[in-house]
Amino acid sequence: MAPPTNLQQLIDSIAYPGQPGPEGDVIREWLRAEGALYDRIEFDVHVGAGGEVQPGIPENIARAWTRSTQKRIDVVAWQGNRVTLIEAKVKLNMGVMGQLFGYGFLWLADHNNAPISEYVAIARRGDPDVIGALNAAGVRVELFKDLPPLPANSVSPQEP
């Protein structure tokens, strides 16, 4: 298995689809550390049916509604026909478990020919309780503590 041909381009990206800057920094570090282990890497992957479309809505608006209400997986990394589902945070929280397993359920409903090999949570930091719970549930945790500090004016929903 060869790494993605565009791996260096992905690492050098300024931003990643669907990711605010602080989570993008975590994704970039993950790409540096583990990106070469995968054949293909996708970002902001939509799964599920999305919200209910009301009768009489024009088709173009219905498509946009569906796309905007589908769930979004931060990173899907492929090894052959198997995938790793990855959730990126600044600070891990218990909600990551629900996100990953919910995405897994929806992924398998949409892609029954692409089994999930692993769930991974990546972040700048996480407390021992959250990391222990994630590990006990079978989620691999990767922390990237050596990232530069967030700017004082940085706003991220996972920051306390």
N, C-alpha and C positions, 0 to 999 in steps of 0.2 A: 504494500500500500504506500502510495506516494502522498506527501502532504498536498494541500490545495495549491494549485499553480499560482494563485493570487494571494498567498499567505502574507508576503511582505507588504503588498498593497493594503491588505486588511489591517495589519499592524500599524501602518503609516496613516490610516484614515483619521481625519479630524473628528468625525462623529460617526455613530452607528445608528441605523434606522430605529426609531422608537425609543432611543435611550438619551436621557439627559447627560450632560457632561460627566458628572461624578461616577455614574454607573458605566459610562463609556470608558472611563479610565480603568475601571476594574476589568472590563471585557478585554481591553488592549493588553493588560498584563496577563490575563488568562491565555490570550492568543500567543503571546511570547512564550509562555511556559508550556502550553499543551497543544497549540494549534497544529503543529506538525504531526500529531497523532491521528489526525482525521483526514479523510478524502475531500470533504466539502463542508463548508460552514455557512449557515444562513442566519439572518437576524430578523427579529420582529415577524415571526412566522405566525400567521393567523390560523386558528383552529376553531371548530365548533360552528354551529348554525348562526350564531349572532341573535340579535333581538328580533322579536316578531314584527313582521312588516304588515301594516294595516292595509286592508283591502282598498283598492282604488289608487294607491300610490303609484306614480309613474315609475317605469322600470329602472331608469337611471338613478332616481332617488332611492329606490328600494335596494339596488346594488350597493350604493354608497352607505346606506343605513346598515345593511348587513355587514359590510366590511368594517365599519367603524364600531360595531358592537360585538364583533367576534373577539375571543380571547387571544392574547398575543404572547407567544413564547419568546423570551429574550434571545436565546441562541439555540439552534439545532445543529449539532455536529454529527456528521455522518462517517461511519466506518462500514464501507460496503453498503448493504441494505439495512443496517442497524443504526439507531440514532441514540445520541445522548442529549437529554433535555437539560438546559442550563438556565438558571435564574440568577440575575446579577442584582446586587444591592450594595449600598454604601455600608449599612449595618444590618446584619442578619436579624430576622425576627421570626417568630413562630408561624406567621402567615406564609412564609416561603414554602413550608411543607404542603399546605393546602394548595398553593399555586402550582407547585410541581406535580402533585398527584392529580389535581384537576386537569392540568394540561395533558398529563399522560393519558387520562381517560378519553379526553377529546381527540388527542393525537391518534390513539388506536382506533377510535370510531371513524376517523377520516382517512387513516393510512394503515389499514390492517396488514399490509404487506411489508411494513417497515417497523419491526419490533423495537422496543426501547431497551437498550442495553444498560443504561445508567441514568440516574438523576444526580445533578450536581448543582450546588449552591456556591456562588462565588461572591466575595465581598471584601471590603477593606477590613472589617472587624465583625466580631460577634461574641456574645458572652457564652460562658461554658454551658449554661443550661440549654440555650438554643442549639448550640453545636452538638451537645450530647443527644438531644431529642432528634435532631436531624439525622445524626449517625445511627441512632437506634432504629430509625424508620428506613434505613438503607440509602440515605442521601449522603453522597460524598461532599465534604465541605473543603473549599480552598480559600484561604485568606491571603490577601495581598497587603500586608501591613506596612510595607516599605514605600508605598506610593507617597508622593509629596502631599503635604497637608492641603486640605481644601481651603480655597480663599475665604476670607472672613465674610464676604458678601454672597458666598455660594449657598444656594437653597436646594436641599434635596429632601424628598418626603421621608427618607429613612433616617435622617439625622435627628437626634433628640433636641 
